[in-house]
């Protein structure tokens, strides 16, 4: 039963890594996390057939704790945050990884060092609080502030780093990598239409008019459902 619970938790983490591994910002963490999850699953699979089952299960949970810290880092690297709250990543991403490492150490040493338990608990508290507050922090706004003036906003992942950003109409920077993107909705009548033949130049978003999922590339594109037009432009220098 213990191995089954650990395996289910590992599969949940694997889904997180599979979802975040395509974003350049979290790719390395995701691949490393997938390796750790594979090691944890191997421990849980072998534990019922070994005499030292408690030791192997404890090893699996220790590896899983470290992988959980990486999963937190992958998720918080990409989740949308308000423009004035993006510095939270600088604290919460490493804090979650340290909490995972401290928890792994406490599990592997069978909680023989009370200070390790205290450190892991102290680091886990703000991480859990951040996840509890995430629905409020990541609430989708209809407008963003440009100085004192609110402008309509559209949420989609940054084409360069993969962070989910609330882009304001006009010229707007990515909150994390600083990529400038120009958004016009509806599109200017003189803007050229776009051919979606470059996967690197395509973003997934929801239509600002009808809410239907759609793809949009550089240039002008129209919603297949309601024909609402928008225009995107960005330059990525290698």
Backbone as a ProteinNet text record, in pm:
[ID]
protein_1_A
[PRIMARY]
XXXXXXXXXXXXXXXXXXXXXXXXXXXXXXXXXXXXXXXXXXXXXXXXXXXXXXXXXXXXXXXXXXXXXXXXXXXXXXXXXXXXXXXXXXXXXXXXXXXXXXXXXXXXXXXXXXXXXXXXXXXXXXXXXXXXXXXXXXXXXXXXXXXXXXXXXXXXXXXXXXXXXXXXXXXXXXXXXXXXXXXXXXXXXXXXXXXXXXXXXXXXXXXXXXXXXXXXXXXXXXXXXXXXXXXXXXXXXX
[TERTIARY]
82.5	0	86.6	194.9	285.6	349.6	394.1	455.8	355.6	229.9	126.9	102	95.4	74.9	192.1	314.2	430.8	431.4	389.2	384.5	283.2	167.1	65.9	116.9	185.7	243.2	349.9	429.1	531.9	471	362.1	296	237.1	186.4	135.7	248	363.1	479	525.7	519.8	560.5	473.1	343.8	255	292.9	335.2	379.1	502.9	598.8	722.4	694.6	605.5	573.7	506.9	430.6	359.1	451.5	555.1	641.8	774.2	801	933.6	952.7	844.7	858.5	897.8	880.2	914.3	1063.5	1132.5	1277.8	1315.2	1228.5	1259.3	1267.3	1195.7	1191.3	1236.9	1293.3	1324.5	1424.7	1532	1635.4	1583.8	1509.6	1451.3	1355.6	1277.7	1178.6	1245.2	1349	1416.1	1484.9	1547.4	1609.6	1503.9	1389.9	1281.9	1227.7	1219.3	1170.8	1266.7	1396.8	1494.3	1475	1456.7	1436	1306.6	1200.1	1073.7	1090.1	1165.2	1190.6	1264.6	1361.1	1432.9	1338.9	1251.4	1156.9	1059.6	1009.6	918.3	988	1114.3	1189.5	1203.8	1225.4	1236	1104	993	862.6	824.7	867.8	835.2	913.5	1038.3	1121.1	1099.3	1049.8	1040.4	962.9	845.7	771.2	845.2	947	1016.5	1150.6	1182.5	1310.3	1290.5	1389.2	1381.7	1392.4	1473.7	1492.2	1387.2	1262.9	1155.4	1144.6	1147.2	1135.9	1247.3	1368	1481	1462	1419.1	1400.6	1285.1	1177.6	1065.6	1107.5	1187.2	1235.3	1324	1405.1	1486.7	1397.8	1290.6	1199.1	1133.3	1090.5	1026.4	1127.1	1252.1	1354.4	1379	1388.6	1405.7	1282.7	1165.2	1041	1031	1081.6	1079.8	1166.2	1284.3	1369.5	1302.3	1235.4	1165	1048.4	984.9	874.9	924.4	1043.3	1101.3	1125.1	1171.1	1190	1056.2	953.7	821.7	765.6	787.6	745.9	818.1	948.4	1025.3	974	945.1	894.1	760.3	671.7	538.9	545.4	618.4	621.5	708.1	789.4	863.1	772	657.4	573.3	436.8	389.2	254.1	245.5	129.5	114.3	109.4	183.3	181.7	156.9	95.4	77.2	210.6	206.8	330.7	411	343.2	413.4	450	421.4	449.9	545.1	605.1	690.1	818.1	858.7	978.8	958.1	833.9	808.4	877.9	896	965.3	1106.7	1173.7	1312.3	1323.1	1214.3	1215.8	1153.6	1040.5	964.1	1023.5	1083.7	1141.3	1257.6	1360.4	1468.2	1422.7	1327	1281	1214.2	1133.5	1071.2	1172.4	1277.7	1381.6	1458.4	1486.7	1555.7	1467.4	1337.8	1246.7	1242.3	1240.5	1244.2	1372.8	1485.5	1613.4	1620.5	1571.7	1572.3	1478.6	1362.6	1271.9	1331.2	1402.4	1467.2	1572.6	1650.5	1753.4	1690	1580.8	1514.5	1458.7	1402.4	1345.9	1455.8	1563	1669.4	1744.9	1750.5	1818.9	1721.7	1597.9	1496.1	1465.3	1472.5	1438.6	1524	1649.9	1739.6	1798.9	1782.8	1836.1	1718.1	1678.4	1560.6	1574.7	1696.8	1713.6	1676.8	1698.8	1662.2	1510.5	1438.5	1292	1242.4	1306.2	1265.1	1291	1407.4	1440.9	1344	1317	1225.1	1085.1	1039.7	906.5	901.3	1006.5	1009.2	1009.6	1075.9	1078.7	949	886.7	764.1	645.7	645	531.1	505.2	606.3	578.4	547.4	603.2	572.5	425.5	377.9	237.2	146.4	188.8	110.1	101.8	211.9	211.5	114.6	112.2	18.4	-126.1	-148.2	-283	-330.3	-236.6	-271.3	-265.7	-220.9	-202.7	-331.2	-448.3	-569.2	-594.6	-555.5	-571.3	-461.3	-337.9	-226	-238.5	-285.2	-290.5	-428.4	-510.7	-643.3	-631.4	-706.4	-697.1	-762.3	-684.9	-743.7	-796.5	-896.6	-945.4	-866.3	-798	-718.8	-589.8	-488	-364.1	-338.5	-256.9	-233	-113.6	-134	-26.7	-16.2	70.4	71.6	-55.6	-136.3	-265	-380.8	-351	-456.9	-470.6	-591	-611.3	-626.1	-560.4	-570.4	-613.2	-689.4	-731.7	-612.2	-628.7	-518.6	-559.7	-459.3	-478.8	-369.4	-404.9	-309.3	-264.8	-132.7	-75	73.3	136.5	276	369.6	475.5	577.3	641.8	654.6	714.3	860.5	928.9	1071.1	1098.1	1039.5	1074	964.9	842.6	734.4	654.7	693	616.6	481.2	376	242.8	231.1	196.3	197.7	63.3	19.8	-97.5	-48.6	-63.5	-12.1	-116.9	-75.5	-164.8	-166.2	-275.1	-283.6	-180.7	-108.6	1.8	133.4	238.6	370.9	387.3	418.9	421.9	538.1	613.2	725.6	684.3	754	737.4	782.2	707.9	739.8	870.5	920.7	1038.8	1159.6	1142.8	1260.4	1272.2	1168.6	1176.5	1147.6	1103.5	1071.1	956.5	976.4	871	781.1	650.8	552.4	447.2	408.1	304.3	174.6	69.8	-60.5	-165.2	-233.3	-345.8	-470	-574.1	-701.3	-816.6	-892.9	-882.2	-762.1	-725.1	-606.9	-628.2	-519.7	-525.8	-558.3	-645.4	-685.4	-568.7	-459.7	-346.4	-247.6	-269.2	-174.3	-186.5	-72.5	-70.5	-118	-180.6	-222.1	-100.9	-115.2	-3.1	-30.8	72	63.8	126.9	51.3	100.3	190.3	304.8	395.3	522.6	534.1	652	608	624	576.1	638	762.2	826.6	763.3	690.4	628.3	479.7	429.9	287.3	263.5	160.9	123	-20.6	-51.6	-187.2	-254.5	-375.4	-447	-596.6	-673	-818.4	-865.4	-958.8	-1010.6	-1064.4	-1022.9	-1072	-1221.9	-1283.1	-1426.2	-1514.1	-1483.3	-1570.1	-1508.8	-1380.4	-1316.2	-1273.7	-1288.5	-1250.3	-1098.4	-1041.1	-896.1	-857.7	-744.1	-699.1	-548.4	-491.7	-350	-332.5	-227.1	-197.7	-47.3	-9.1	131.9	165	287.4	328.1	248.8	192.8	108.2	-37.4	-124.4	-267	-324.8	-417.9	-487.6	-631.6	-721.4	-863.6	-911.1	-1004.4	-1063.3	-1148.9	-1132.1	-1209.6	-1357.2	-1390.1	-1528.8	-1605.8	-1547.1	-1620.4	-1556.6	-1441.8	-1372.5	-1313.8	-1301.1	-1236	-1088.1	-1036.4	-898.2	-809.7	-683.7	-582.5	-449.4	-359.8	-228.4	-121.1	-22.2	89.8	219.7	316	448.3	553.2	657.9	772.1	894.9	1010.5	1139.6	1224.2	1276.9	1366.9	1502.4	1602.2	1737.8	1815.2	1878	1956.3	2099.8
-120.4	0	126.3	122	237.3	260.3	151	163.8	214	171.9	217.1	366.5	414.7	558.2	638.2	588.8	657.3	656.3	544.9	536.4	634	647.9	742.3	886.2	919.1	1052.6	1076.7	974.2	986.8	1008.2	938.6	957.4	1096.9	1152.4	1289.6	1388.7	1368	1453.3	1437.9	1315.8	1291.7	1371.6	1382.1	1461.1	1608.8	1658.6	1798.2	1821.7	1730.7	1747.2	1735.5	1643.3	1627.8	1753.2	1821	1941.1	2061.9	2065.5	2184.1	2166.8	2049.6	2026.1	2097.3	2145.1	2211.1	2358.3	2416.9	2557.7	2571.2	2656.8	2671.4	2707.1	2778.7	2824.8	2710.6	2601.5	2492.7	2359.5	2359.3	2232.5	2148	2208	2130.3	2072.9	2155.2	2105.2	1990.2	2002.3	1899.1	1766.6	1770.1	1645.5	1581.5	1664.2	1609.5	1550.4	1618.5	1566.2	1434.8	1420.6	1295.2	1180	1209.1	1105.8	1063.4	1162.1	1129.4	1051.3	1090.1	1017.5	874.4	854.9	719.1	635.2	695.6	623.9	590.2	684.5	658.6	547.5	548.8	443.3	307.7	305.5	180.5	127.7	217.7	175.1	118.5	185.9	137.2	5.2	-12.9	-136.9	-255.3	-231.4	-342	-372	-271.7	-287.4	-411.8	-446.7	-564.2	-696.3	-700.4	-825.9	-835.8	-739.5	-738.1	-753.4	-814.7	-830.2	-695	-608.3	-475.7	-378.5	-420.1	-338	-199.4	-185.2	-50.5	43.6	-11.4	72.6	120.4	29.6	66.3	165.3	144.8	238.8	376	378.1	506.1	575.8	498.8	556.5	618.4	546.1	598.4	729.1	735.3	858.1	972.6	939.9	1044.3	1103.8	1018.2	1067	1146.3	1097.9	1164.7	1303.6	1320.8	1452.3	1551.8	1505.9	1593.5	1627.5	1529	1553.5	1650.3	1645.8	1738.4	1882.6	1904.5	2038.9	2087.1	1996.3	2033.2	2057.6	1978.5	2000.1	2135.9	2175.6	2309	2416.9	2396.9	2495.7	2507.1	2393.5	2396.2	2469.2	2439.3	2500.2	2649.9	2690.6	2832.6	2914.3	2849	2921.4	2969	2903	2928.5	2988	2973.5	3020.6	3172.1	3224	3369.2	3436.2	3543.9	3623.9	3769.5	3847.7	3990	4058.1	4161.6	4228.4	4278.7	4316.6	4368	4258.5	4133.5	4022.5	3919.8	3950.6	3851.4	3822.2	3911.4	3885.5	3772.4	3733.2	3617.1	3491.9	3483.7	3366	3355	3468.8	3468	3403.2	3408.6	3349.9	3210.9	3195.1	3071.5	2955	2980.9	2871.1	2804.5	2879.2	2811.6	2761.1	2831.1	2786.7	2649.8	2628.6	2498.5	2388.3	2418.7	2318.8	2286.3	2389.6	2364.2	2284.7	2314.9	2239.1	2092.4	2067.6	1930.1	1859.1	1930.4	1870.7	1842.1	1936.7	1915.1	1801	1794.3	1683.3	1549.7	1548.2	1424.6	1379.4	1473.9	1440.4	1385.9	1449.1	1403	1262.4	1233.4	1099.5	994.5	1024.9	926.1	898.1	994.6	973.3	928.9	891.1	840.7	941.1	1071.2	1178.1	1170.9	1132.4	1123.8	1259.7	1358.3	1492	1588.8	1625.1	1713.4	1845.9	1897.1	2026.1	2016.8	1898.6	1881.8	1886.2	1827.5	1832.8	1976.4	2050.4	2189.4	2274.8	2255.3	2332.3	2299.9	2171.4	2132.1	2187.2	2183.4	2234.6	2386	2456.9	2603.1	2646	2568.7	2602.8	2563.4	2456.5	2409.6	2501.4	2570.1	2655.4	2765.8	2848.3	2951.6	2893.3	2774.9	2710.9	2669.8	2607.9	2569	2691.9	2799.1	2921.8	2981	2973.2	3024.9	2946	2813.2	2732.8	2760.2	2785.9	2817.8	2952.1	3045.4	3179	3186.6	3079.1	3084.3	3118.2	3064.1	3103.4	3253.5	3321.9	3466.8	3537.3	3487.8	3550.8	3535.2	3417.2	3387.7	3413.9	3491	3522.5	3596.9	3552.2	3611.1	3749.9	3855.8	3989.6	4021	4104.9	4150.7	4270.3	4340.7	4457.9	4457.1	4522.4	4545.8	4695.9	4738.7	4881.3	4927	5026.9	5093.4	5233	5246.8	5369.4	5374	5477	5487.1	5447.1	5405.6	5374.2	5223.2	5166.9	5023.8	4994.8	4888.7	4848.5	4702.3	4660.2	4520.1	4425.6	4307.1	4211.4	4076.8	4001.5	3867.3	3779.2	3660.7	3572.9	3460.3	3447.2	3332	3324.4	3212.7	3189.1	3272.6	3320.5	3397.1	3308.4	3357.4	3274.5	3240.6	3318.3	3292.6	3206	3239.5	3165.6	3071.3	3086.8	2996.3	3038.4	3147.4	3195.2	3247.3	3214.2	3263.2	3408.3	3497.4	3641.4	3700	3802.3	3880.3	3997.9	3986.5	4086.9	4196.9	4320.1	4431.6	4471.4	4532.3	4577.8	4688.1	4677.5	4767.9	4694.5	4765.1	4704	4671.8	4544.5	4497.3	4401.1	4410.3	4317.9	4194.5	4084.6	3965.6	3998.4	3951.5	3984.5	3922.2	3819.4	3747.9	3760.2	3740.2	3745.6	3879.1	3964.5	4097.9	4106	3996.6	4001	4099.7	4192	4287.6	4229.6	4238.9	4186.4	4294.4	4309.5	4407	4331.7	4370.5	4305.5	4407.8	4378.6	4460.8	4373.8	4413.5	4342.2	4443.5	4454.8	4380.5	4426.2	4343.3	4372.2	4496.9	4568.1	4684.2	4637.8	4708.6	4663.8	4644.3	4717.6	4708.3	4598.7	4529.4	4426.2	4303.9	4243.3	4128.5	4003.2	3912.7	3785.1	3696.6	3595.5	3510	3366	3299.5	3156.5	3080	2985.8	2913.7	2797.9	2833.2	2729.9	2721.7	2804.3	2803.9	2775.9	2650.6	2618.8	2707.9	2754	2839.2	2976.8	3013.5	3144.5	3140.3	3038.7	3022.2	3013.8	3082.6	3076.1	3027.1	2963.6	2915.4	3012.5	3053.1	3148.6	3126.9	3202.1	3199.2	3324.9	3308.2	3420.5	3527.2	3653.1	3757.5	3784.4	3741.4	3767.3	3650.3	3528.2	3414.4	3316.5	3330.3	3242.4	3107.8	3083	2954.6	2943.5	2824.7	2807.3	2828.8	2893	2918.1	2931.9	2919.9	2942	3077.1	3146.7	3275.7	3284.6	3333.5	3350.1	3495.9	3519.8	3657.4	3710.7	3827.1	3884.8	3876.2	3882.4	3883.5	3742.7	3710.2	3582.4	3604.7	3517.5	3527.5	3402.8	3421.6	3309.6	3226.2	3094.2	3007	3003.5	3040.4	3031.5	3161.1	3273.5	3400.5	3501.9	3464.1	3550	3676.7	3681.1	3795.4	3796.3	3912	3922.5	3981.8	3940.3	4003.3	3996.3	4082	4089.9	4083.6	3996.5	3980.8	4003.2	4062.8	4076.3	4075.9	3996.8	3996.9	3954.2	3995.2	3959.1	3889.7	3773.5	3700.4	3690.1	3754.2	3750.6	3638.2	3557	3443.3	3485.1
0	0	0	77.4	82.5	-53	-116.6	-249.1	-351.7	-340.2	-434.2	-420.2	-295.7	-273.9	-330.4	-307.2	-362.6	-513.7	-573.4	-719.3	-777.8	-712.7	-761.3	-752.5	-642.4	-629.9	-736.4	-765.3	-867.9	-1006	-1035.5	-1165.5	-1177.9	-1067.7	-1069.7	-1099.7	-1036.2	-1064.2	-1208.7	-1258.4	-1397.2	-1493.5	-1463.8	-1547.1	-1543.7	-1427	-1415.8	-1502	-1493.9	-1572.2	-1721.8	-1760.3	-1902.2	-1957.5	-1873.9	-1917.9	-1927.8	-1846	-1840.4	-1914.5	-1967.7	-2027.7	-2160.8	-2224.1	-2353.3	-2339.8	-2223	-2203.4	-2179.1	-2253.8	-2234.2	-2091.2	-2022.1	-1887.8	-1786.3	-1810.2	-1712.8	-1769.8	-1890.8	-1957.6	-1880	-1831	-1762.4	-1631	-1555.5	-1431.3	-1459.3	-1567	-1597.5	-1632.9	-1714.7	-1752.2	-1631.5	-1547.3	-1426.2	-1334.2	-1322.9	-1240.5	-1293.2	-1425.2	-1482.6	-1452.9	-1451.6	-1415.4	-1269.1	-1180.3	-1039.2	-1017.6	-1087.7	-1075.3	-1123.4	-1231.5	-1279.4	-1175.3	-1106.6	-1000.6	-884.7	-848.3	-739.4	-776.7	-899.2	-943.5	-943.2	-982.6	-978.1	-836.1	-741	-600.5	-550.5	-583.6	-537.1	-604.9	-729.9	-800.1	-744.7	-702.6	-653.3	-506.1	-430.4	-284.7	-240.8	-298.4	-248.9	-265.3	-351.4	-379.1	-306.5	-222.8	-154	-3.6	63.2	208.2	278.4	224.8	285.1	230.8	233.3	175.5	239.3	372.4	431	386	371.4	330.3	186.3	99.1	-41.5	-56.7	18.9	13.7	65.2	170.6	222.3	119.4	47.4	-59.2	-167.5	-203.7	-304.4	-261.8	-134.7	-86.1	-73.9	-41.1	-37.1	-174.5	-275.6	-412.6	-456.2	-416	-454	-390.9	-270.3	-205.8	-284.2	-328.6	-409.8	-542.8	-603.3	-729.3	-710.2	-592.6	-564.5	-563.7	-509.2	-512.9	-655.3	-742.2	-882.7	-951.9	-917.6	-975	-936.4	-811.6	-768.1	-848.8	-870.3	-946.7	-1089.8	-1153.6	-1290.7	-1298.7	-1203.9	-1207.2	-1180	-1076.5	-1040.7	-1135.2	-1214.9	-1318.4	-1429.6	-1447.2	-1564	-1530.4	-1407.1	-1376.9	-1391.7	-1432.5	-1445.6	-1308.3	-1293.5	-1171.9	-1209.6	-1121.8	-1151.5	-1178.7	-1258.8	-1299.6	-1179.9	-1074.2	-956.7	-857.5	-890.9	-799.2	-860.4	-973.8	-1039.7	-961.2	-872.6	-792	-692.8	-673.9	-587.6	-639.7	-770.8	-826.7	-771.9	-754	-706.5	-568.6	-491.4	-358.2	-355.9	-421.2	-407.8	-485.4	-601.6	-679.8	-605.1	-563.1	-488	-351.7	-288	-157.1	-166.5	-272.2	-290.5	-315.1	-391.3	-416.3	-288.5	-209.4	-81.9	13.8	14	99.4	57.3	-74	-122.2	-83.6	-93.9	-55.1	93.9	175.6	320.6	358.8	293.7	321.2	281.2	169.4	125.1	225.6	276.4	374.6	502.5	545.7	668.7	651.6	534.2	511.1	504.7	431.7	414.2	543.1	634.6	763.7	872.3	832.8	925.4	1036.9	1001.8	1096.4	1223.4	1208.2	1323	1359.4	1273	1299.1	1309.8	1430.6	1446.9	1373.2	1363	1296.6	1148.6	1086.4	945.8	929.1	1023.3	1018.2	1034.9	1125.7	1148.9	1026	963.1	842.8	729.8	709.9	603.5	628.8	753.5	786.4	767.4	810.1	797.4	650.8	565.2	423.1	354	402.4	337.9	365.7	479.1	513.6	410.5	374	272.7	135.2	105	-23.2	-28.2	79.6	86.1	84.8	151.6	151.3	10.7	-63.5	-201.1	-288.6	-271.9	-350.6	-309.6	-180.4	-135	-190.9	-207.3	-258.7	-410.6	-476.1	-621	-697.2	-659.6	-733.8	-732.9	-625.4	-620.5	-698.2	-685.3	-755.2	-906.6	-949.9	-1093.6	-1152.9	-1085	-1137.8	-1269.9	-1369	-1503.1	-1504.4	-1532.8	-1538.5	-1678.5	-1685.4	-1815.8	-1865.4	-1771.8	-1807.2	-1725.7	-1777.3	-1703.2	-1701.9	-1605.8	-1589.7	-1672.9	-1755.3	-1827.5	-1768.8	-1666.8	-1589.2	-1505.8	-1525.6	-1456.6	-1545.8	-1668	-1764.2	-1780	-1759.3	-1782.8	-1932.2	-1977.2	-2117.9	-2123.3	-2225.7	-2237.1	-2241.2	-2181.9	-2171.2	-2228	-2270.8	-2323.3	-2265.2	-2214.9	-2147.1	-2238.9	-2255.9	-2324.8	-2290.7	-2324.9	-2288.3	-2373.4	-2311.7	-2384	-2490.6	-2615.2	-2720.9	-2695	-2610	-2587.8	-2464.8	-2350	-2227.6	-2180.2	-2230.1	-2192.9	-2071.6	-2003.8	-1889.4	-1935.3	-1862.6	-1897	-1851	-1943.9	-1919.1	-1959.1	-1886.6	-1924.7	-2008.2	-2140.1	-2233.2	-2252	-2238.3	-2261.9	-2408.3	-2451.6	-2589.7	-2613.4	-2724.7	-2753	-2739.7	-2707.8	-2689	-2541.6	-2513.4	-2375	-2356.5	-2244.7	-2222.2	-2144.9	-2170.5	-2087.6	-1946.2	-1847.3	-1708.8	-1661.7	-1732.5	-1683.9	-1775.5	-1906.8	-1994.8	-2066.6	-2059.2	-2117.8	-2266.2	-2329.3	-2471.4	-2495.6	-2590.7	-2623.3	-2731.9	-2708.3	-2802.1	-2824.8	-2950.4	-2986	-3013.6	-2943	-2953.6	-2996.1	-3105.9	-3151.2	-3157.6	-3085.9	-3092.8	-3081.9	-3188.9	-3316	-3397.5	-3494.7	-3575	-3659.7	-3683.4	-3771.4	-3912.6	-3983.1	-4117.5	-4213.4	-4192.5	-4285.1	-4248.5	-4136.5	-4096.2	-4185.8	-4217	-4308.6	-4237.5	-4313.2	-4256.1	-4235	-4149.4	-4111.5	-4151.2	-4201.2	-4230.3	-4114.1	-4053	-3936.1	-3978.8	-4037.8	-4086.2	-4003.5	-3900.8	-3816	-3673.1	-3622.7	-3488.6	-3380.9	-3402.4	-3303.4	-3298.3	-3403.7	-3407.7	-3384.1	-3313.4	-3289.2	-3139	-3091.4	-2950.4	-2940.7	-2827.8	-2801.1	-2705.3	-2738.9	-2655.3	-2670.4	-2594.3	-2604.7	-2676.5	-2765.4	-2842.3	-2746.8	-2763.3	-2673.2	-2685.6	-2795.7	-2814.6	-2769.1	-2817.8	-2787.5	-2687.9	-2656.4	-2559.2	-2612.9	-2742.6	-2800.5	-2810.2	-2784.5	-2801.7	-2947.7	-2969.7	-3105.9	-3108.3	-3227.4	-3249.9	-3316.8	-3279.4	-3341.1	-3362.7	-3477.8	-3509.1	-3529.9	-3575.8	-3603.1	-3721	-3704.2	-3806.5	-3766.5	-3864.2	-3838.1	-3849.2	-3759.7	-3765.6	-3722.4	-3769.7	-3740	-3666.6	-3575.6	-3501.5	-3596.8	-3591	-3679.1	-3640.5	-3518.1	-3471.4	-3491.9	-3446.9	-3453.6	-3547.5	-3609.8	-3705.7	-3643.6	-3510.2	-3447	-3485.5	-3519.6	-3566.2	-3457.2	-3459.7	-3375	-3446.8	-3406.4	-3469.4	-3362.8	-3383.6	-3291	-3367.1	-3298.4	-3358.2	-3249	-3270.8	-3180.5	-3259.1	-3210.4	-3269.8	-3165.9	-3201.6	-3111.4	-3177.7	-3117.4	-3171.4	-3105.7	-3187	-3134.8	-3110.5
[MASK]
++++++++++++++++++++++++++++++++++++++++++++++++++++++++++++++++++++++++++++++++++++++++++++++++++++++++++++++++++++++++++++++++++++++++++++++++++++++++++++++++++++++++++++++++++++++++++++++++++++++++++++++++++++++++++++++++++++++++++++++

